[in-house]
């Protein structure tokens, strides 16, 4: 059976799974689930993932959701290069440490920055109060500093001299506010240099392919009323 991945490259976890599979020559069939059309809320997709979230994966009769779980499953099954998820206990623990932190740290900040700066005003047609946007961007900057000082420090990558799952998850998160026009790397020279190393390690063509959708998100058309009514409650719950 062919490995099937249910993705929308608008989503940062989907981009991480997509890049990882492509970079490691893992054969898969991609099913695009368009978030902006509410396709993840359909009954058809609920049969794949009852939580109605992407990414999701089926491998024969085995179904899995949650991006970190999918990444680890693929890393183990396809025996990818050790640097992605090291065998060394302490190096692996560092990857796990970042993956555990990012859910409520960087990911929340990056999601809120994109939605408050672009998706609410452009896609949903609702303006965000300036003080709310300022607070969101301030929260993002705090988490960028944590990423730089706690996790990156003076290393080439988050765990050491080679790219790992931690770097891949982190960079796909950061491209969310980048797509929203936030100057993420200004004032963070170590992160800016790290970004260049991650892009080179992934491969510039693959990196740009995976991020094409998010880098054009400011040009997306407004949602129609039905889609807006379906998506808004879930978005509000997601970014709180």
Buried (B, 14 or more C-beta within 10 A) or exposed (E): EEBBBBBBBBBBBBBBBBBBBBBBEBEBEBBBBEBBBBBBBEEEBEEBBEEBBBBBBBBEEEBBBBBBEBBBBBBEEBEBEBBBBBEEEEBBEBBBBBBEBBEEBBBBBBBBBBBBBBBBBBBBEEEBEEEEBEEBBEBBBEBBEBBBEEBBEEBBBBBBEBBBBBBBBBBBBBBBBBBBEBEBBEEBEBBEEBBEBBBEBBEEEBBEBBBEBBEEBBEBEEBEEEBBEEBBEBBEEEBE
